[in-house]
Amino acid sequence: MIARRMAPLLDWYAARRRRALERVSRDAAQIQERALLSLVAAARDTEFGLAHGFASIRSIADYQACVPVGEYRDVAPLLHRALGGECSIVWPGRTRDWVRTAGTTAGPKIIPVTAEAFSSHQKGAWDAFLMGSGASVPAIWWAGRCCC
């Protein structure tokens, strides 16, 4: 019963979100630059941000000039310090959650998962779900009558 009432609302929201994502995709480069600059501004006062002049970065070109291309091993000492509990090393505050990768290219790695990153991943998962739902899943699925 609840599913039948929710299906039209979810369909409406999914269509609305798909339209928003389609608009964004037309201007992907500008959206990506804004995202980068937002992250740089947030990390401006971290040890990494101070060492790389984040306060002066205003464009992708500035970022490329200030932050050299590196490898994981270049930032691993900073990440290990943050893992040990030090604050504001590569991201503001203390990072609570971490994942360890299998390390297919250069051995195992530890990766910080900040609250902001987790939220972004959740939003991306919902966006993928909503994009897929409108493309291939009929409303009957939402009503719980799918046989699959």
LUMVEXVO-559898 format. One record per residue (C-alpha): residue number from 0; x, y, z. Coordinates in nm, 4 decimals, always signed. Example, Ala and Ser with C-alpha at 12.3 -4.5 7.8 and 13.67 -1.06 7.14 Angstrom:
<sites>
+------+----------+----------+----------+
| resi |        x |        y |        z |
+------+----------+----------+----------+
|    0 |  +1.2300 |  -0.4500 |  +0.7800 |
|    1 |  +1.3670 |  -0.1060 |  +0.7140 |
+------+----------+----------+----------+
</sites>
This chain:
<sites>
+------+----------+----------+----------+
| resi |        x |        y |        z |
+------+----------+----------+----------+
|    0 |  +0.0000 |  +0.0000 |  +0.0000 |
|    1 |  +0.2724 |  +0.2473 |  +0.0989 |
|    2 |  +0.4818 |  +0.1451 |  -0.2014 |
|    3 |  +0.1946 |  +0.2248 |  -0.4402 |
|    4 |  +0.1591 |  +0.5703 |  -0.2927 |
|    5 |  +0.5327 |  +0.6322 |  -0.2924 |
|    6 |  +0.5926 |  +0.5161 |  -0.6505 |
|    7 |  +0.4510 |  +0.8299 |  -0.8191 |
|    8 |  +0.6439 |  +1.0533 |  -0.5785 |
|    9 |  +0.9665 |  +0.8650 |  -0.6446 |
|   10 |  +0.9019 |  +0.8743 |  -1.0199 |
|   11 |  +0.8473 |  +1.2522 |  -0.9994 |
|   12 |  +1.1631 |  +1.3052 |  -0.7942 |
|   13 |  +1.3689 |  +1.0770 |  -1.0194 |
|   14 |  +1.2571 |  +1.2672 |  -1.3294 |
|   15 |  +1.3351 |  +1.5992 |  -1.1616 |
|   16 |  +1.6807 |  +1.4831 |  -1.0526 |
|   17 |  +1.7553 |  +1.3384 |  -1.3991 |
|   18 |  +1.6717 |  +1.6739 |  -1.5588 |
|   19 |  +1.9014 |  +1.8510 |  -1.3126 |
|   20 |  +2.1844 |  +1.6080 |  -1.3864 |
|   21 |  +2.1322 |  +1.6498 |  -1.7604 |
|   22 |  +2.1636 |  +2.0293 |  -1.7195 |
|   23 |  +2.4811 |  +1.9854 |  -1.5175 |
|   24 |  +2.6296 |  +1.7485 |  -1.7735 |
|   25 |  +2.6114 |  +2.0216 |  -2.0364 |
|   26 |  +2.8539 |  +2.2289 |  -1.8297 |
|   27 |  +3.0652 |  +1.9527 |  -1.6775 |
|   28 |  +3.4015 |  +2.1329 |  -1.7011 |
|   29 |  +3.2759 |  +2.4371 |  -1.5109 |
|   30 |  +3.1047 |  +2.2166 |  -1.2501 |
|   31 |  +3.4270 |  +2.0201 |  -1.2009 |
|   32 |  +3.6306 |  +2.3398 |  -1.1637 |
|   33 |  +3.3870 |  +2.4707 |  -0.9009 |
|   34 |  +3.4089 |  +2.1382 |  -0.7158 |
|   35 |  +3.7900 |  +2.1461 |  -0.7226 |
|   36 |  +3.8052 |  +2.5052 |  -0.6005 |
|   37 |  +3.5559 |  +2.4275 |  -0.3242 |
|   38 |  +3.7711 |  +2.1364 |  -0.2043 |
|   39 |  +4.0858 |  +2.3490 |  -0.2240 |
|   40 |  +3.9190 |  +2.6250 |  -0.0204 |
|   41 |  +3.8073 |  +2.3729 |  +0.2415 |
|   42 |  +4.1605 |  +2.2299 |  +0.2733 |
|   43 |  +4.3342 |  +2.5682 |  +0.2570 |
|   44 |  +4.4468 |  +2.5645 |  +0.6222 |
|   45 |  +4.5559 |  +2.2004 |  +0.6378 |
|   46 |  +4.9233 |  +2.1119 |  +0.6433 |
|   47 |  +4.9009 |  +1.9950 |  +0.2807 |
|   48 |  +4.7063 |  +2.3058 |  +0.1789 |
|   49 |  +4.9529 |  +2.5423 |  +0.3447 |
|   50 |  +5.2506 |  +2.3599 |  +0.1894 |
|   51 |  +5.0965 |  +2.3900 |  -0.1577 |
|   52 |  +4.9629 |  +2.7450 |  -0.1434 |
|   53 |  +4.5935 |  +2.6567 |  -0.1513 |
|   54 |  +4.5034 |  +3.0091 |  -0.0350 |
|   55 |  +4.6250 |  +3.1509 |  -0.3679 |
|   56 |  +4.4556 |  +2.8971 |  -0.5958 |
|   57 |  +4.1783 |  +3.0509 |  -0.8070 |
|   58 |  +4.1726 |  +2.8235 |  -1.1144 |
|   59 |  +4.2655 |  +2.4808 |  -1.2432 |
|   60 |  +4.5824 |  +2.6308 |  -1.3891 |
|   61 |  +4.6764 |  +2.7674 |  -1.0438 |
|   62 |  +4.6141 |  +2.4247 |  -0.8923 |
|   63 |  +4.8293 |  +2.2557 |  -1.1556 |
|   64 |  +5.1085 |  +2.5068 |  -1.0905 |
|   65 |  +5.0923 |  +2.4669 |  -0.7108 |
|   66 |  +5.0348 |  +2.0934 |  -0.6725 |
|   67 |  +5.2771 |  +1.8710 |  -0.8609 |
|   68 |  +5.1632 |  +1.5362 |  -0.9936 |
|   69 |  +5.2695 |  +1.2790 |  -0.7396 |
|   70 |  +5.2309 |  +0.9217 |  -0.6322 |
|   71 |  +5.0677 |  +0.7691 |  -0.3302 |
|   72 |  +5.4059 |  +0.7236 |  -0.1645 |
|   73 |  +5.4489 |  +1.1027 |  -0.1737 |
|   74 |  +5.1461 |  +1.1585 |  +0.0520 |
|   75 |  +5.1593 |  +0.8316 |  +0.2483 |
|   76 |  +5.3549 |  +0.9830 |  +0.5404 |
|   77 |  +5.0902 |  +1.2552 |  +0.5778 |
|   78 |  +4.8082 |  +1.0015 |  +0.5620 |
|   79 |  +4.9745 |  +0.7814 |  +0.8235 |
|   80 |  +5.0049 |  +1.0798 |  +1.0565 |
|   81 |  +4.6362 |  +1.1585 |  +1.0038 |
|   82 |  +4.5522 |  +0.7926 |  +1.0644 |
|   83 |  +4.7453 |  +0.8226 |  +1.3909 |
|   84 |  +4.5047 |  +1.0937 |  +1.5025 |
|   85 |  +4.6725 |  +1.4181 |  +1.3992 |
|   86 |  +4.4268 |  +1.6842 |  +1.2847 |
|   87 |  +4.4139 |  +1.8961 |  +0.9711 |
|   88 |  +4.6923 |  +1.7178 |  +0.7863 |
|   89 |  +4.5261 |  +1.6661 |  +0.4474 |
|   90 |  +4.1658 |  +1.7573 |  +0.5360 |
|   91 |  +4.0277 |  +1.9851 |  +0.8089 |
|   92 |  +3.9777 |  +1.8258 |  +1.1466 |
|   93 |  +4.0283 |  +1.4629 |  +1.2332 |
|   94 |  +3.9395 |  +1.1895 |  +0.9857 |
|   95 |  +3.7455 |  +0.9195 |  +1.1656 |
|   96 |  +3.6993 |  +0.6613 |  +0.8909 |
|   97 |  +3.9581 |  +0.4928 |  +0.6713 |
|   98 |  +3.9647 |  +0.2185 |  +0.4112 |
|   99 |  +4.2502 |  -0.0045 |  +0.3073 |
|  100 |  +4.2794 |  -0.0877 |  -0.0607 |
|  101 |  +4.4130 |  -0.4105 |  -0.2029 |
|  102 |  +4.6871 |  -0.2116 |  -0.3701 |
|  103 |  +4.6895 |  -0.3648 |  -0.7157 |
|  104 |  +4.9468 |  -0.1177 |  -0.8512 |
|  105 |  +5.1767 |  -0.0307 |  -0.5615 |
|  106 |  +5.0803 |  -0.2354 |  -0.2594 |
|  107 |  +4.8092 |  -0.1709 |  -0.0004 |
|  108 |  +4.7075 |  +0.1889 |  +0.0619 |
|  109 |  +4.5089 |  +0.3636 |  +0.3310 |
|  110 |  +4.2516 |  +0.6139 |  +0.2102 |
|  111 |  +4.0720 |  +0.8655 |  +0.4321 |
|  112 |  +3.6933 |  +0.8727 |  +0.4118 |
|  113 |  +3.5742 |  +1.2051 |  +0.5471 |
|  114 |  +3.2137 |  +1.2825 |  +0.6335 |
|  115 |  +3.2013 |  +1.5028 |  +0.3224 |
|  116 |  +3.3344 |  +1.2236 |  +0.1009 |
|  117 |  +3.0867 |  +0.9748 |  +0.2446 |
|  118 |  +2.7987 |  +1.2149 |  +0.1848 |
|  119 |  +2.9157 |  +1.2736 |  -0.1724 |
|  120 |  +2.9364 |  +0.8984 |  -0.2372 |
|  121 |  +2.5864 |  +0.8501 |  -0.0956 |
|  122 |  +2.4499 |  +1.1228 |  -0.3211 |
|  123 |  +2.6254 |  +0.9679 |  -0.6206 |
|  124 |  +2.4765 |  +0.6281 |  -0.5407 |
|  125 |  +2.1264 |  +0.7771 |  -0.5207 |
|  126 |  +2.1825 |  +0.9635 |  -0.8461 |
|  127 |  +2.2908 |  +0.6407 |  -1.0177 |
|  128 |  +1.9876 |  +0.4620 |  -0.8754 |
|  129 |  +1.7491 |  +0.7366 |  -0.9851 |
|  130 |  +1.9052 |  +0.7630 |  -1.3314 |
|  131 |  +1.8702 |  +0.3895 |  -1.3786 |
|  132 |  +1.5233 |  +0.3712 |  -1.2340 |
|  133 |  +1.3730 |  +0.6010 |  -1.4920 |
|  134 |  +1.5579 |  +0.4435 |  -1.7794 |
|  135 |  +1.4729 |  +0.0795 |  -1.7348 |
|  136 |  +1.2557 |  +0.0055 |  -1.4321 |
|  137 |  +0.8792 |  +0.0303 |  -1.4709 |
|  138 |  +0.6615 |  +0.1814 |  -1.1980 |
|  139 |  +0.5310 |  -0.1662 |  -1.1163 |
|  140 |  +0.8736 |  -0.2420 |  -0.9677 |
|  141 |  +0.8264 |  +0.0345 |  -0.7122 |
|  142 |  +0.4895 |  -0.1123 |  -0.6180 |
|  143 |  +0.6573 |  -0.4336 |  -0.5086 |
|  144 |  +0.5055 |  -0.6490 |  -0.7798 |
|  145 |  +0.8253 |  -0.7233 |  -0.9653 |
|  146 |  +0.8906 |  -1.0890 |  -1.0192 |
|  147 |  +1.2699 |  -1.0588 |  -1.0366 |
+------+----------+----------+----------+
</sites>
